[in-house]
Amino acid sequence: MITSIVLIRTSTERIPEIAEQIAAIDGVSEVYSVTGAHDLIAMVRVAEHDDLADIIPGRISKVPGVRSTETHIAFRTYSQHDLETAFAIGLDS
């Protein structure tokens, strides 16, 4: 599984509608409205790198109101949730 973090700048008056349209795209697992230089962050999870091209420039960037995107591809995942699950194996509740 390939995970990418997509930072998105949008028309600020349409953030909720744009976020909903992006969230409906296959491969987009979550969309967050955030503070800072970007308006939205989308988490994209796909099986193949080629799928990123279909989703990010092919679909996300074409949503009306999306001004720009910046994509970061994750190398590894470090999650407190995953660590807790791993260390809990074999422990009685």
C-alpha positions as CSV (number, residue, x, y, z in Angstrom):
1,M,0.0,0.0,0.0
2,I,1.3,3.4,-1.0
3,T,0.3,6.3,1.2
4,S,0.5,9.9,0.1
5,I,-0.3,13.1,1.9
6,V,-1.8,15.8,-0.4
7,L,-1.7,19.4,0.8
8,I,-4.4,21.3,-1.1
9,R,-5.1,25.0,-1.5
10,T,-8.7,25.9,-2.4
11,S,-11.1,28.7,-2.8
12,T,-11.7,29.4,0.9
13,E,-15.4,30.1,0.5
14,R,-16.0,26.6,-0.8
15,I,-13.8,24.4,1.5
16,P,-16.6,22.1,2.8
17,E,-18.0,21.4,-0.7
18,I,-14.5,20.8,-2.1
19,A,-13.6,18.6,0.8
20,E,-16.7,16.4,0.3
21,Q,-16.0,16.1,-3.5
22,I,-12.4,15.0,-2.8
23,A,-13.4,12.6,0.0
24,A,-15.7,10.9,-2.5
25,I,-12.8,10.0,-4.8
26,D,-11.8,6.3,-4.7
27,G,-8.4,6.0,-3.1
28,V,-8.9,9.1,-0.8
29,S,-9.3,7.7,2.7
30,E,-9.6,11.0,4.7
31,V,-9.8,14.7,4.1
32,Y,-8.9,17.2,6.8
33,S,-9.7,20.9,7.0
34,V,-6.6,22.5,8.5
35,T,-5.1,25.8,9.5
36,G,-1.9,27.2,7.9
37,A,-0.7,27.7,4.4
38,H,-3.0,24.9,3.0
39,D,-6.8,24.6,3.4
40,L,-7.2,20.8,3.2
41,I,-5.0,17.7,3.6
42,A,-6.1,14.5,1.8
43,M,-4.7,11.1,2.7
44,V,-4.5,8.9,-0.5
45,R,-3.9,5.2,-0.2
46,V,-3.3,3.1,-3.3
47,A,-1.8,-0.2,-4.5
48,E,0.4,1.2,-7.3
49,H,2.3,4.4,-8.0
50,D,0.5,4.8,-11.3
51,D,-2.8,5.1,-9.3
52,L,-1.4,8.3,-7.7
53,A,-1.3,9.9,-11.2
54,D,-4.9,9.0,-11.8
55,I,-6.1,10.3,-8.4
56,I,-4.0,13.4,-7.7
57,P,-3.5,15.3,-11.0
58,G,-6.3,13.3,-12.7
59,R,-9.1,13.8,-10.2
60,I,-8.2,15.9,-7.1
61,S,-6.6,18.8,-9.1
62,K,-9.6,18.9,-11.4
63,V,-12.2,19.4,-8.6
64,P,-13.6,22.9,-9.2
65,G,-12.1,25.3,-6.6
66,V,-8.8,23.4,-6.1
67,R,-6.0,26.0,-6.7
68,S,-2.9,23.8,-6.1
69,T,-1.7,20.6,-4.6
70,E,1.6,19.5,-3.0
71,T,2.1,15.7,-2.7
72,H,4.3,13.9,-0.2
73,I,4.7,10.1,-0.5
74,A,5.2,8.3,2.8
75,F,8.2,5.9,3.2
76,R,7.2,4.3,6.5
77,T,4.3,4.6,8.9
78,Y,4.9,5.2,12.6
79,S,1.6,5.1,14.5
80,Q,1.0,5.0,18.2
81,H,-2.1,3.0,17.5
82,D,-0.1,0.4,15.6
83,L,2.5,0.2,18.4
84,E,-0.1,-0.3,21.1
85,T,-1.7,-3.1,19.1
86,A,1.7,-4.8,18.6
87,F,2.7,-4.7,22.2
88,A,-0.8,-5.8,23.4
89,I,-0.5,-9.2,21.6
90,G,-0.5,-11.9,24.2
91,L,-1.5,-9.7,27.1
92,D,-4.6,-10.5,29.1
93,S,-7.2,-7.8,29.3
